[in-house]
Amino acid sequence: MKLNSDIVWLLKWASSLLLIAGMASTSANLYPLNMYFHLTGTMGWLAVALIWHDRSLTVLNSVAGFIFLSGIINSLL
């Protein structure tokens, strides 16, 4: 059980840092790089939400992931 909590701890902090990088790159107008940071951070938090069985975080990060993925696809077209 300790290993699982260590992995979740690392995942949530890495995902949080990726989201901060996404916010900083948005502020610096680094599009679409900011979308990749945000999507990766959001998917990490989605994994944490699923491990925790937290429905509100699952819904939030699923919707956010869809929005960021749509933006990335749109930037590639």
CNS distance restraints for C-alpha pairs under 8 A (distance, minus, plus):
assign (resid   1 and name CA) (resid   5 and name CA) 6.43 0.50 0.50
assign (resid   2 and name CA) (resid   6 and name CA) 6.17 0.50 0.50
assign (resid   3 and name CA) (resid   7 and name CA) 6.20 0.50 0.50
assign (resid   4 and name CA) (resid   8 and name CA) 6.20 0.50 0.50
assign (resid   5 and name CA) (resid   9 and name CA) 5.98 0.50 0.50
assign (resid   6 and name CA) (resid  10 and name CA) 6.16 0.50 0.50
assign (resid   7 and name CA) (resid  11 and name CA) 6.01 0.50 0.50
assign (resid   8 and name CA) (resid  12 and name CA) 6.06 0.50 0.50
assign (resid   8 and name CA) (resid  48 and name CA) 6.34 0.50 0.50
assign (resid   9 and name CA) (resid  13 and name CA) 6.30 0.50 0.50
assign (resid  10 and name CA) (resid  14 and name CA) 5.99 0.50 0.50
assign (resid  11 and name CA) (resid  15 and name CA) 5.92 0.50 0.50
assign (resid  11 and name CA) (resid  44 and name CA) 6.29 0.50 0.50
assign (resid  11 and name CA) (resid  45 and name CA) 7.59 0.50 0.50
assign (resid  11 and name CA) (resid  48 and name CA) 7.20 0.50 0.50
assign (resid  12 and name CA) (resid  16 and name CA) 6.02 0.50 0.50
assign (resid  12 and name CA) (resid  44 and name CA) 6.74 0.50 0.50
assign (resid  12 and name CA) (resid  45 and name CA) 6.08 0.50 0.50
assign (resid  12 and name CA) (resid  48 and name CA) 6.57 0.50 0.50
assign (resid  13 and name CA) (resid  17 and name CA) 6.19 0.50 0.50
assign (resid  14 and name CA) (resid  18 and name CA) 6.23 0.50 0.50
assign (resid  14 and name CA) (resid  41 and name CA) 7.52 0.50 0.50
assign (resid  14 and name CA) (resid  44 and name CA) 7.91 0.50 0.50
assign (resid  15 and name CA) (resid  19 and name CA) 6.22 0.50 0.50
assign (resid  15 and name CA) (resid  40 and name CA) 7.14 0.50 0.50
assign (resid  15 and name CA) (resid  41 and name CA) 4.13 0.50 0.50
assign (resid  15 and name CA) (resid  42 and name CA) 6.88 0.50 0.50
assign (resid  15 and name CA) (resid  43 and name CA) 7.91 0.50 0.50
assign (resid  15 and name CA) (resid  44 and name CA) 5.24 0.50 0.50
assign (resid  15 and name CA) (resid  45 and name CA) 6.13 0.50 0.50
assign (resid  16 and name CA) (resid  20 and name CA) 6.25 0.50 0.50
assign (resid  16 and name CA) (resid  41 and name CA) 6.30 0.50 0.50
assign (resid  16 and name CA) (resid  45 and name CA) 7.85 0.50 0.50
assign (resid  17 and name CA) (resid  21 and name CA) 6.14 0.50 0.50
assign (resid  17 and name CA) (resid  41 and name CA) 7.55 0.50 0.50
assign (resid  18 and name CA) (resid  22 and name CA) 6.13 0.50 0.50
assign (resid  18 and name CA) (resid  37 and name CA) 5.45 0.50 0.50
assign (resid  18 and name CA) (resid  38 and name CA) 6.61 0.50 0.50
assign (resid  18 and name CA) (resid  40 and name CA) 6.92 0.50 0.50
assign (resid  18 and name CA) (resid  41 and name CA) 4.95 0.50 0.50
assign (resid  19 and name CA) (resid  23 and name CA) 6.25 0.50 0.50
assign (resid  19 and name CA) (resid  37 and name CA) 6.21 0.50 0.50
assign (resid  19 and name CA) (resid  38 and name CA) 5.16 0.50 0.50
assign (resid  19 and name CA) (resid  40 and name CA) 7.93 0.50 0.50
assign (resid  19 and name CA) (resid  41 and name CA) 5.09 0.50 0.50
assign (resid  19 and name CA) (resid  42 and name CA) 7.21 0.50 0.50
assign (resid  20 and name CA) (resid  24 and name CA) 6.16 0.50 0.50
assign (resid  21 and name CA) (resid  25 and name CA) 6.00 0.50 0.50
assign (resid  21 and name CA) (resid  34 and name CA) 7.49 0.50 0.50
assign (resid  21 and name CA) (resid  37 and name CA) 6.39 0.50 0.50
assign (resid  21 and name CA) (resid  38 and name CA) 7.84 0.50 0.50
assign (resid  22 and name CA) (resid  26 and name CA) 6.05 0.50 0.50
assign (resid  22 and name CA) (resid  33 and name CA) 7.77 0.50 0.50
assign (resid  22 and name CA) (resid  34 and name CA) 4.56 0.50 0.50
assign (resid  22 and name CA) (resid  35 and name CA) 6.74 0.50 0.50
assign (resid  22 and name CA) (resid  36 and name CA) 7.57 0.50 0.50
assign (resid  22 and name CA) (resid  37 and name CA) 4.73 0.50 0.50
assign (resid  22 and name CA) (resid  38 and name CA) 5.00 0.50 0.50
assign (resid  23 and name CA) (resid  27 and name CA) 6.21 0.50 0.50
assign (resid  23 and name CA) (resid  34 and name CA) 7.05 0.50 0.50
assign (resid  23 and name CA) (resid  38 and name CA) 7.71 0.50 0.50
assign (resid  24 and name CA) (resid  28 and name CA) 6.26 0.50 0.50
assign (resid  24 and name CA) (resid  34 and name CA) 7.92 0.50 0.50
assign (resid  25 and name CA) (resid  29 and name CA) 6.05 0.50 0.50
assign (resid  25 and name CA) (resid  30 and name CA) 5.15 0.50 0.50
assign (resid  25 and name CA) (resid  31 and name CA) 7.63 0.50 0.50
assign (resid  25 and name CA) (resid  33 and name CA) 7.14 0.50 0.50
assign (resid  25 and name CA) (resid  34 and name CA) 5.10 0.50 0.50
assign (resid  26 and name CA) (resid  30 and name CA) 5.82 0.50 0.50
assign (resid  26 and name CA) (resid  31 and name CA) 6.91 0.50 0.50
assign (resid  26 and name CA) (resid  34 and name CA) 5.45 0.50 0.50
assign (resid  30 and name CA) (resid  34 and name CA) 5.91 0.50 0.50
assign (resid  31 and name CA) (resid  35 and name CA) 6.93 0.50 0.50
assign (resid  32 and name CA) (resid  36 and name CA) 6.85 0.50 0.50
assign (resid  32 and name CA) (resid  72 and name CA) 6.74 0.50 0.50
assign (resid  32 and name CA) (resid  75 and name CA) 6.91 0.50 0.50
assign (resid  33 and name CA) (resid  37 and name CA) 6.56 0.50 0.50
assign (resid  34 and name CA) (resid  38 and name CA) 6.17 0.50 0.50
assign (resid  35 and name CA) (resid  39 and name CA) 5.94 0.50 0.50
assign (resid  35 and name CA) (resid  68 and name CA) 5.87 0.50 0.50
assign (resid  35 and name CA) (resid  69 and name CA) 7.82 0.50 0.50
assign (resid  35 and name CA) (resid  71 and name CA) 7.15 0.50 0.50
assign (resid  35 and name CA) (resid  72 and name CA) 6.43 0.50 0.50
assign (resid  36 and name CA) (resid  40 and name CA) 6.08 0.50 0.50
assign (resid  36 and name CA) (resid  68 and name CA) 7.79 0.50 0.50
assign (resid  36 and name CA) (resid  72 and name CA) 7.48 0.50 0.50
assign (resid  37 and name CA) (resid  41 and name CA) 6.13 0.50 0.50
assign (resid  38 and name CA) (resid  42 and name CA) 5.93 0.50 0.50
assign (resid  38 and name CA) (resid  68 and name CA) 6.99 0.50 0.50
assign (resid  39 and name CA) (resid  43 and name CA) 6.08 0.50 0.50
assign (resid  39 and name CA) (resid  64 and name CA) 7.80 0.50 0.50
assign (resid  39 and name CA) (resid  65 and name CA) 5.63 0.50 0.50
assign (resid  39 and name CA) (resid  68 and name CA) 5.64 0.50 0.50
assign (resid  39 and name CA) (resid  69 and name CA) 6.76 0.50 0.50
assign (resid  40 and name CA) (resid  44 and name CA) 6.28 0.50 0.50
assign (resid  41 and name CA) (resid  45 and name CA) 6.31 0.50 0.50
assign (resid  42 and name CA) (resid  46 and name CA) 6.06 0.50 0.50
assign (resid  42 and name CA) (resid  61 and name CA) 5.66 0.50 0.50
assign (resid  42 and name CA) (resid  62 and name CA) 7.99 0.50 0.50
assign (resid  42 and name CA) (resid  64 and name CA) 6.85 0.50 0.50
assign (resid  42 and name CA) (resid  65 and name CA) 5.95 0.50 0.50
assign (resid  43 and name CA) (resid  47 and name CA) 6.28 0.50 0.50
assign (resid  43 and name CA) (resid  61 and name CA) 6.97 0.50 0.50
assign (resid  43 and name CA) (resid  62 and name CA) 7.88 0.50 0.50
assign (resid  43 and name CA) (resid  65 and name CA) 6.51 0.50 0.50
assign (resid  44 and name CA) (resid  48 and name CA) 6.44 0.50 0.50
assign (resid  45 and name CA) (resid  49 and name CA) 6.05 0.50 0.50
assign (resid  45 and name CA) (resid  57 and name CA) 7.81 0.50 0.50
assign (resid  45 and name CA) (resid  61 and name CA) 6.74 0.50 0.50
assign (resid  46 and name CA) (resid  50 and name CA) 6.20 0.50 0.50
assign (resid  46 and name CA) (resid  57 and name CA) 6.97 0.50 0.50
assign (resid  46 and name CA) (resid  58 and name CA) 5.64 0.50 0.50
assign (resid  46 and name CA) (resid  61 and name CA) 5.30 0.50 0.50
assign (resid  46 and name CA) (resid  62 and name CA) 6.68 0.50 0.50
assign (resid  47 and name CA) (resid  51 and name CA) 6.25 0.50 0.50
assign (resid  48 and name CA) (resid  52 and name CA) 6.11 0.50 0.50
assign (resid  49 and name CA) (resid  53 and name CA) 5.87 0.50 0.50
assign (resid  49 and name CA) (resid  54 and name CA) 5.14 0.50 0.50
assign (resid  49 and name CA) (resid  55 and name CA) 7.24 0.50 0.50
assign (resid  49 and name CA) (resid  57 and name CA) 5.46 0.50 0.50
assign (resid  49 and name CA) (resid  58 and name CA) 5.28 0.50 0.50
assign (resid  50 and name CA) (resid  54 and name CA) 6.44 0.50 0.50
assign (resid  50 and name CA) (resid  55 and name CA) 7.88 0.50 0.50
assign (resid  50 and name CA) (resid  58 and name CA) 6.37 0.50 0.50
assign (resid  53 and name CA) (resid  58 and name CA) 7.97 0.50 0.50
assign (resid  54 and name CA) (resid  58 and name CA) 6.14 0.50 0.50
assign (resid  55 and name CA) (resid  59 and name CA) 6.11 0.50 0.50
assign (resid  56 and name CA) (resid  60 and name CA) 6.10 0.50 0.50
assign (resid  57 and name CA) (resid  61 and name CA) 5.95 0.50 0.50
assign (resid  58 and name CA) (resid  62 and name CA) 5.90 0.50 0.50
assign (resid  59 and name CA) (resid  63 and name CA) 6.13 0.50 0.50
assign (resid  60 and name CA) (resid  64 and name CA) 6.12 0.50 0.50
assign (resid  61 and name CA) (resid  65 and name CA) 5.81 0.50 0.50
assign (resid  62 and name CA) (resid  66 and name CA) 6.24 0.50 0.50
assign (resid  63 and name CA) (resid  67 and name CA) 6.24 0.50 0.50
assign (resid  64 and name CA) (resid  68 and name CA) 6.16 0.50 0.50
assign (resid  65 and name CA) (resid  69 and name CA) 5.94 0.50 0.50
assign (resid  66 and name CA) (resid  70 and name CA) 6.02 0.50 0.50
assign (resid  67 and name CA) (resid  71 and name CA) 6.27 0.50 0.50
assign (resid  68 and name CA) (resid  72 and name CA) 6.24 0.50 0.50
assign (resid  69 and name CA) (resid  73 and name CA) 6.16 0.50 0.50
assign (resid  70 and name CA) (resid  74 and name CA) 6.02 0.50 0.50
assign (resid  71 and name CA) (resid  75 and name CA) 6.16 0.50 0.50
assign (resid  72 and name CA) (resid  76 and name CA) 6.42 0.50 0.50
assign (resid  73 and name CA) (resid  77 and name CA) 6.51 0.50 0.50
